[in-house]
Amino acid sequence: MKILGKIIPLLGSNQIGEVAAAAAACERVLRQGGRDWYWLAGLASGNAPTSPIHIAYLEAEVRNLRTRLSAVGKVSQRLASDVEGLRRENARLSQLNASLQIQLRQAQRSEDARAPEPAGRGDRIEQRARMLIRSKLSTEDRAFVHAVSRSRSNHLSGGVRDRFERLWSEFRRGS
């Protein structure tokens, strides 16, 4: 629009051809900017520009911005939904972990009357647990094996030992 400042003085020329060319140039510049002569007259008189072309241009811009805002809103809703789903999954996994920790503690407290495993067996359990954790286990089984490996116990109680041995034998068959 700065170019209008250079073209408008040419409208006062004594040469009719210059005046016509300047008017055509002004028209081109105004149209390219989405403006018209009404806008220019309103600007010169200090009134708010309200030409039909300018209003149509502004309405089109408002529609465009509303469309963009709607798209952003939809993406934002999807992201909020995804975040909520991740929070629910995190809560579920935390509950599962807490439940497994409780089961492990209960199983360790209620150790059966079996004789303690010989010394050095705890190291073997820990080695097997590390191998199992690296294998393809379900989330629940992986959490169980991880809890067993952290227990640092030299022997396992009946239920825990049976589940651990079952996972170990399945692992051995699969590898």
Secondary structure, 3 states (H helix, E strand, C coil): CHHHHHHHHHHHCCCHHHHHHHHHHHHHHHHHCCCCHHHHHHHHHCCCCCCHHHHHHHHHHHHHHHHHHHHHHHHHHHHHHHHHHHHHHHHHHHHHHHHHHHHHHHHHHCCCCCCCCCCCHHHHHHHHHHHHHHCCCCHHHHHHHHHHHHCCCCCCCHHHHHHHHHHHHHHHHHC
